[in-house]
Amino acid sequence: MAFKMQADFDRQEALQYRAGQRVELKQRPGVVYTIAEYDPMMVPPIWLTNDPQPRYPEELNAIPTQVMDWFRPQLRGRVQYSVCRLNDRSKEKALV
């Protein structure tokens, strides 16, 4: 039973500290690093980009990632796209 609980904890930790996740060190708040690799067989298991020393999860604060929710109408109205008109294209061709 204890082995299953430990395996579940390790799996959750691997998902939380996956490669590409942005984190900051608790010692240096405000400085953002990206996780290069999480290897559960290593002690400490987390390697950061631009940091030669591996880290323990207790030393890090995970920065939450923003998830784009395209189905919510209030967010769809905030997205701005660049305007491209056919008239603009014909003027550029005429100038070239």
N, C-alpha and C positions, 0 to 999 in steps of 0.2 A: 504494500500500500504506500509506504514512504517513497519507494522508487518511482511509482507513477506520479506522485505529487511533485517530486524533484524534476521528472521529465517534463511535466506540464509547465513548471516554473521556467525551466531552461528554454522551452519552446516560446513562451511569452517574452522572455528576455531577448531571444534571437529576433523576434518580430519587432520589438521595440527599438533595438539597436542594429537594424539592418544597414547594409551598405547604402550610402547616399543620404542617410538621415542626418539632419543638421542638429548639432549639439553645442553647448557651451560648457566650459569647465567651471565648476563651482568656485575654484580659486581665482579665476579671471572672468567675472561676469561681463557680458557684452561682447566678448570675442567669440565669434562663431566658427566652428570647425565642422567638417563633413566626415562622417565615418567612412573609412576606406575598406575596412574588413572587420567582421565579427567571427571569431573562431572559438567555439565553446571548449575546445580541447586545450587552448592556451590559457595561461594565467599570467597577467590579466588578459581578458579576451577581446578587447576592443582596440583597434588601431585607427588613428585619425590621420587625415591628410595634413601635411605640413606640421606634424608633431612626431618626433622620433620615438617618444616613450609610449608604450601601450597603457591603456587606462582600464580601471574598474568601473562598472556601472554606477557605483556610489559617488564617483568623482564628477559625474556628468549630469547636466540638465538637458533633457530632450526638448527641442524647440518644435512645437506642433506645426504640422504642415497644413496649408490651407487647401481645402477640397472645393473644387468648383462644382456647384450644384446648378446645372443648366435647366432644371425643371422648375425651379422656383421663379415665378414671374418678376419679383422685385429685383433679383440679380440680373435677369436678362436685360432689363432696361438700362442698367449701368454699364454694360459692355459697349465700347465705342469702336467702330471700325473706320478705317480710312475711306474717304470718298473717292471713287473713281468713276468718271463719266465718259461716255463715248465721245462727247465734244472735246474733252481734254486730250484724248488720244489723237483725234484727227488734227488738232492744232499742233501737237508735237510732230506728227508726221509731216505736216506742211512746213514746219520750221527746219526740219532736217534735210 
